[in-house]
Amino acid sequence: MIEPNQIVDEIRQRLRVSQPLSVFWVTLSTDRDDFVRTMKEMRNGLPIAPWALRSPGFTDPNSVMNDVVEILNQAREDIEIVGKTATQKNCIALVLLSRRELNLAITSSPILLPDWFPVAPGQMVAAHIDDLTWSVSVLISDEVSALGDLRRILFEIDDALITCLEESLAVDHNRVQSLWSEISREGDGAIATALNKARNELHKIQNPTGYRPSTKKSLTIVDRF
């Protein structure tokens, strides 16, 4: 589970590169109002304006910056407070806390800032939305990393790759040969034999959440990458 302090710390790092407006997206399943309150308490001079997103929008890349302007106007009171109290005066970070994923590939787009905006008011600037949901920097041992889920997913990927290669090999050896020439290891023997060894190695794992790829062994397919 993502915590407010992790979002604040991540934004602190990203605001080193200054621009008038930075927009961040975070998908949450927890109480967003509590998240907003906690982030406000933790900003300590950082120009961060968190907002619990409840309005529609953010589905069309052609109008997404219009959606951002609408939220800026809705969050005006807090943004103006941030503009007056933040120690960093040359930018504002709008943090959108949503129940849904951001399913847009957004490049930098022009946005006309409102006349009341604390930084570059009434000016056309470039902005884009950074989705922090899966890109917050944490220690690999941190609970938020959900290591068990990651290991289970890797296990499933490994199993699917072995199945795909086995099926392709049964149809046409040449379909597999070019890939295998890149990932094969000394002592593999025939491709079918290596795939059988990989399958047997996976079968030894009773709990997928304990799966750990090993580049040293290089027995399964994921191991080889």
N, C-alpha and C positions, 0 to 999 in steps of 0.2 A: 504494500500500500504506500502510495506517495504521501509524504508529509509536507506541510507548509514550509518548514525550514529548508527542505531540499530544493523546493522551487525557488525560494528567495536566494539561496546560495548560488543556484544555477544562473539566475538572472543577474546576480551581482557579477559573475564572471563574464557573461555575455555583453553586459553594458560597457565593457572596457572599450569596445568599438562604438563610438557615439553616433547616434542619429536622432533626429527630433522625435520620432515615434518608433517604438519597437512593440510588436504585437506577439503575444505568446498564447498558445492554446494548451489546456490541460484537461484531459478527460478523467472525470472522477465518478466513483460510485458512492462515496461518502457524502456527508452533509456539506454542501457547498457554502452555505451561510456561515457555518463555523469556520470553514477553511478561509473564507474572506476575512472574517474578524481576526483570526490568528495571523494571517499574512500582514494585515494592517498593523498589528501590534509588533511585528517583527521587522518592519521595513527600516526603522532606525535611520531615517535620512535618505534612504534609497527612493528613487522616483518611481515607485511601483504602485499601480492602481489595479487591484484585483476586482473582478466583476463576475457574479454568478449569471451565466447566460441562460435566459429563459425564452427569449424571442426566437422566431424562426430565422432562416437565412443561412449564410455560409455554406451554400450548396452549389452556387454558380460562380466559377472563377471570373466571369466577366463582370460580376456585380459585387464581389466579395468586399472590395474596399468601400463601397457604399454602405455595406453592412457594418463595417468597422466605424465609419463616421456616425452612423446611427447609435452605436454603443457608446462612442465618445460623448455624444450629447446626453445620453441617458446617465452616464457616469460623471457628468460635468462637475458636480459638487465635490466629489472626492478628488478628481483630477486637479481642480483648482487648489484644493488644500495641499495636495502633493507638490504642485508647482511653487507654493509659498514656503513649504517646510523642508523640502528635499535639499540636501547639501549638494547634490549633482543637479545643476540647473539647465543643462543643455539637452535633456532627453526625458521622455516619459515612457514607461513600460506598462502597456495595457495587458493584463493577464485575464484571459477568458476561461472561466471554469465551466465546463459543459458536461452534460450527461452522455453525449454522443461523440463518436470519433470524428475527427476532421478528415473527411474523405476527399480532399482536394490537393492537387499538386500545384502549389502556389509559388510562382517566381516573384521577384520584386516588381511591384506595380505602383503607379502614381496615385497619390491620394491628396485631396485638398483639405488641409487642416482647418477646423473651425476658427472663426475670428477671435474667439475667446481663449483658444488653446495656449497654454503657458509658454510653449516653445514654437518658434516659427509660425505665429498665428496668421491664418489666411494664406499660407504659402502652399504651393504644390511640392510635395516631397515624395521620395521613394520609400516604400514600406513593403514588408512581407510578413507572413504569419509563421512563426516557428512552433512546431508541435513538440512540446516538452514531455508528453505522456510517456514516450519510450526512449527519451534521449537524455534524461537527467543523469548526471555523472554520480555514481555511487560506488562504494567498495564492492567487489564481487561477492564478498561474504555478507553483505547487507541483506536484511530480510526482504527489502523491496525488490531485490533482484529475482526473487522467486526461483531459486536454483533448481528446486525439484521440478518445476514446470519446464524450465529450459532443458534439463536433462531428459525429461520424458519426451519433449518435442524432438530433440536430437535423435533419441532412440527410434521414434516413429519415422523420422526422415531416413535414418539408416536402413530400417526395415523396408521402407518403400523403394529406396534406391536398389537394394539387393533384388527385390521382386522385379523391378523394372528391367534390370540388367539380365536376370534369368530369363524373363519372357522374351526380351530382344534377342538374346543369344540363341534361344530355341528357334526363332524365326530366321535370323540371318547373322552369322558370326561377324560379318563385316560391320554391322551396325554398332557393335561393342568395341571392335578392335581399336579404333582411333582414340576413344576415350581411355581404354585400358592401357594403351601405350604411354599415356600421360600419368596414370596413377598406379601402375603396377610396381611391385617391389621384388627385389631379388628373392628367389626361392618360392615365388607364387605358384609356379607350375602352370598348368592349363587354366584358362579363365574359369571354366566350370568348377574346377577343383578349388580355386581361390574363393569363388562365390559360396561354395559349400562350406568352406572354413569360416567365412564371414557369417553365414547363417547359423552355424553351430556356436559361434562366439556370442551372438545375440541371444540364443536360446539359453545360455548359461545365466543370463540376467533375469532374475525372477521379479525384480521391482524396477521398472523403467526410470523411476525418479532417482535411482542410484547409478544410472548409466554414466560412464565417464569415458569419452573418446581418448585414445592413446596413440599419439603419433609415433611413439617408440615401437608399439606392437604392430600398428598398421595392418590389423587383421580385417576390420570391417571397412565399409566404404567411407563413412565419415572420418574414420581414423586417418585415411589417406589424404584428406584435405586439411 
